[in-house]
Amino acid sequence: MEDAAQNRYSIEIAKAVTVRIDAVVAGMADLIVKEIEFYRISGARSEDLHNSLRHNVGYVLAHLAGAEAVDLSAPLRRVGSVPNRVCRCLRS
């Protein structure tokens, strides 16, 4: 298969999945929680998992669709008092 044909098919697939990205990400999140114990017992927020997955899947789909420049910035994360606990441990 030619590169142009491969690119055309990749773009078509990426666009088709992008239209359903919320449903795809919801299914992925459900499967992750079901299959990976950490997500069931850690208290990780499902909203955070969903947002992370959406960002990552969106990146891949944009690349497949032929996006020139892709935003690689990471979303800001709430860390609460973790740095304080780490600092106290390092001082001990």
N, C-alpha and C positions, 0 to 999 in steps of 0.2 A: 504494500500500500504506500502511496506517495505521502511525503510529509504534508503537503497541502490538504490531502484528503483526511489524514489523521488529525490535523489541526481543525478542520471543519467539523469532524465528528466530536472531537473534544469540546469544541465551543457549543455545539448543539446539546450535548449531554450536560455540560455545566449550566447552560441556560435553563434546561428543563428541571434540573435539581434545584437551582436557585429559586425558581417559582415556588417550590415546595420546601424551602429550607427550614421553616419552623416545624413542619411535621417530621422532617428527617432528623433534625436535632432533638426533638422531643422523644422520638424512638430511640435514638442513640443514648440519650440521658437515662431513659427507663432501663435499657439493657445494661448500661454501666452500673447503675444502682443495684440491679438484680444480680449481676455476675461478680461484682467486686465488693467484698465485705467492707473494706474501708469506707466506702460511700454510704453504707447502711449504718455503721456504728460510730462514725466520726462526728456526726452532727454537721457535716458539710451542707451548706445551703444549696438546695436544688436550683435556685435562681443563679447562683454563682457557676454551677456546673453547666447549666443551659447557656449562660452568657459566654463562658469560655469555649464551649463546643461551637456555638454560633460564630464566634470570632475566627476560630481555627478552620471550620468548614468554609466559611466565607472567603478566607484567604486562599484556600485551595481552589475553590470554584472560580474566583476572580482570576487566578493564574491560568487555569484551564481555559477560561473564556478569552484569554489574550490580553488581560490588563497589562498596561505598560509599567505603571508604578503601583506597587502594592504597599499599603500602610502596614509596617511591621511593628508599630508601637504597641506595647502591652498596656492593657487597661490597668488603671490604678487599683491596688488591692488594699482592703482594710486589714491592718495587722494588729490592731488593738494594743494590748500591753506586751506582746511577745518581745519586742526589742528590750523593754525594761527587764523582763525575766532573764533574757539572755545576758544583758549587761550585769545583772546581779550575780549570775552564775560565773561570769568571767572574772568578777572582782573577788570572788571567794577563794 
